[in-house]
Amino acid sequence: MLIPFWERVKKHTRTQKISQEKLANSIGIRYGTLKHWICYGLFPDIETAFDIAGVLGLSAEYLLTGIDKKAKKYKLKKGALRV
């Protein structure tokens, strides 16, 4: 069973027609790493969670909690949180 974080990621990659391979490349990790995290229900580090949210045009809060889908979009760049 997928953890809710990955269920939301998979839902939005499907609806936006973004492959998991493209998502992995967009956030600068290997596709195999992403597949491993999803398969074993592992959370990425917080910076990577923000990067995933940014690629999908969602808030990290929504991906992590399932609430506040219309929150401000956040981007994490070089360790600095920007609103």
C-alpha positions as CSV (number, residue, x, y, z in Angstrom):
1,M,0.0,0.0,0.0
2,L,1.3,3.4,-0.9
3,I,1.7,6.1,1.7
4,P,-0.6,9.0,1.1
5,F,2.3,11.3,0.0
6,W,3.1,9.0,-2.9
7,E,-0.6,8.4,-3.7
8,R,-1.0,12.2,-4.2
9,V,2.2,12.4,-6.2
10,K,1.1,9.5,-8.5
11,K,-2.4,11.0,-8.9
12,H,-1.0,14.3,-10.0
13,T,1.6,12.9,-12.3
14,R,-1.1,10.9,-14.0
15,T,-3.5,13.8,-14.3
16,Q,-0.7,16.1,-15.6
17,K,0.7,13.4,-17.8
18,I,4.2,13.6,-16.2
19,S,6.0,10.3,-16.1
20,Q,7.8,9.3,-13.0
21,E,11.0,9.3,-15.0
22,K,10.4,12.9,-16.1
23,L,9.6,13.8,-12.5
24,A,12.9,12.2,-11.2
25,N,14.9,14.0,-13.9
26,S,13.2,17.3,-13.1
27,I,14.2,17.2,-9.4
28,G,17.7,15.9,-10.1
29,I,17.5,12.3,-8.9
30,R,17.8,8.9,-10.5
31,Y,14.5,7.3,-11.7
32,G,15.5,4.2,-9.7
33,T,15.7,6.2,-6.5
34,L,12.2,7.6,-7.0
35,K,10.9,4.1,-7.7
36,H,12.6,2.8,-4.6
37,W,11.1,5.5,-2.4
38,I,7.6,4.9,-3.8
39,C,7.8,1.1,-3.6
40,Y,9.1,1.0,0.0
41,G,7.0,4.0,1.2
42,L,10.0,6.1,2.0
43,F,9.7,9.9,2.4
44,P,12.2,12.1,0.5
45,D,14.1,14.8,2.4
46,I,12.2,18.0,2.8
47,E,14.1,19.8,0.0
48,T,13.1,17.1,-2.4
49,A,9.5,17.1,-1.2
50,F,9.4,20.9,-2.0
51,D,11.0,20.2,-5.4
52,I,8.4,17.5,-6.2
53,A,5.6,19.9,-5.2
54,G,7.1,22.6,-7.4
55,V,7.3,20.4,-10.5
56,L,3.7,19.4,-9.9
57,G,2.5,23.0,-9.2
58,L,1.3,22.0,-5.8
59,S,2.1,23.0,-2.2
60,A,4.4,20.8,-0.2
61,E,1.8,21.0,2.6
62,Y,-0.8,19.4,0.3
63,L,1.5,16.6,-0.7
64,L,2.5,15.9,2.9
65,T,-0.9,16.3,4.6
66,G,-3.5,16.1,1.9
67,I,-5.0,19.5,2.9
68,D,-4.7,23.1,1.7
69,K,-4.4,22.2,-2.0
70,K,-4.8,25.9,-2.9
71,A,-2.0,27.1,-0.6
72,K,0.7,29.3,-1.9
73,K,3.2,27.5,-4.1
74,Y,6.7,27.2,-2.5
75,K,10.0,26.7,-4.2
76,L,13.2,25.6,-2.6
77,K,16.3,26.8,-4.3
78,K,19.8,26.3,-3.0
79,G,18.5,25.8,0.6
80,A,16.5,29.0,0.7
81,L,12.7,28.9,1.1
82,R,10.9,31.3,-1.2
83,V,7.2,32.2,-1.4
